[in-house]
Amino acid sequence: MQVQPYLFFAGRCEEALDFYRKSLGAEVTMLMRYKDSPEPQTAGMMPPGFADKVMHASFRIGGTDVLASDGSGHEELEFKGFSLCLTPGDDAAARKAFDALAQGGRVVQALTRTFFSSSFGMVTDRFGIMWMVFVPSQGPTAG
């Protein structure tokens, strides 16, 4: 069994994919537009002009696949009650990712050293997605 985040961007999915490509090195592994669906869309399912929008996409950040869509065009863009946790390999990579995600977004907690992380911060990106950037401290190991 697997759990994968599925993000709906209310008409801004392609913009989000491009942003994550540039800011996090994401790789888009699959993208299908509504107009390319093998089954015709039922009348009223999507707003006019939505044919070129993203029906389904998959992108990879590091070793994680994230799913995304523009949705049906009828929902409001509102992400609450969760955060995506990004774990870069070192402090320099954490700073680079954090700063990139913060462009056009909002810093919730500045990137700083904590008792549990050599670099930890929280940022809400320009699409309303909350990110926790976290580099685990090298502490004692169980043995």
N, C-alpha and C positions, 0 to 999 in steps of 0.2 A: 504494500500500500504506500501511497505517496500523497503528500499535500503540496499543491502548487498555488501560489498567488495568481489570481485572475483579476486584472485591473481594467476598469471601464473608464474611458477618457472623454465621453460625451462629445465626440466630434474632433478631438485633438490627439487621437492615437498616433497618427503618423508624425506629428510634431514631437510627441513624447518619445517615440522610438528614436528619432533623430537626436534628440537631446541626450538620451541614455547612451546612444552610440558614441557621441562626442565626449560626454562627461565621464562615463564609466567603462568605455570600451565594449559596450554590449554588442552582441552579434545577433541580428535578426535571422532566425532559422526558418521561419515560415510566415507568409503574409497572404491573406486572401481578402479581396474587396467584395462588397455586396454584389456588385455587377458580375463577379466571376463565380457566384454560387451555382452549383449544378441544378439547384431547384429554384424556380422563380419565386420572388418575394410576394407574399400575400399583400393585397392592397391595404394601405394604412399601417403596415408594419414599420415603415420608416418614413421620415419626412422627405419631401422633395429635395433632390440634389444630394442624397445620401449614397447614391450608387458607387461613387468613388471612395467612400469611407471604408475603414478597415472593419471587416466582419470578424476576423480572427487573426491573431498574430501570436507568434512565440518568439521570445528572445532570451538569450543566455547572457548572464552576468557571472563571470567566473564559472563555477560548477553548478549554478542554479538556473533552471528554466522558469521564466515568468510568462504568463499568458496575458494577452491584452486585446482590447476591442474598442471601437468607438461606441459600442452599445447600440441601442435602438434610436438614439437621438431624442428620447422622451424623458430621460432621467437627468437630474441635476448632478453636477460633479461635486461630490462631497465624500471625503475619506475620513472616517472617524473610528477610533477604538482599536487601531492597530498601527504597527510600524514595521517597515522592512529593515532588517539588521544587515549592514554591510560590514564584512570583516576583511579588510585589506591585510596584506602580509606584513606591513611595517608602518611606522609613523609617517614617513614621507608619502607613502601611497594613501594613507588615511587623510592627510592634509589635502592632497591633490583632489581626491574624491569629494571630500567635505566642501572644499571651496567651489568645486564645479557644481555640486548639487545646490549650493547656496545662491548661485547666480540667478537672480529673478525670483528667489524663494525667500525664506525667512529662517534665520538661525534661532533655534529654540534654546539650545545650550551650546555654548562655544566649545570647540574641540580643546580638550584639556587632559591632563594626566589625572587618574583616579586610583584608588586602592585596587581596583579590579582590572584596570586597563592603562596601557601606556599612552593611549589616545582614545578618548571617548567624547562624542558630541552628538547632538540631535539637530536635524534641520528638516524643514518642510520645503520641498522643492516647488517650482513654479506651477506644478499641476496639483498641488495639495497633498502629495504623498509624503508622509513622515518617514525619515530615515534615521536610524541610529548607526553611527559609524563607530566601530569598536575594534581595537587591536588588543587582544588578550595579553595581560602581563605574564611574564614567565615566572610563575611562582613554584612552590614545592609540588612535586607530583606524588600521587599515592603509590605505594609500592609495597 
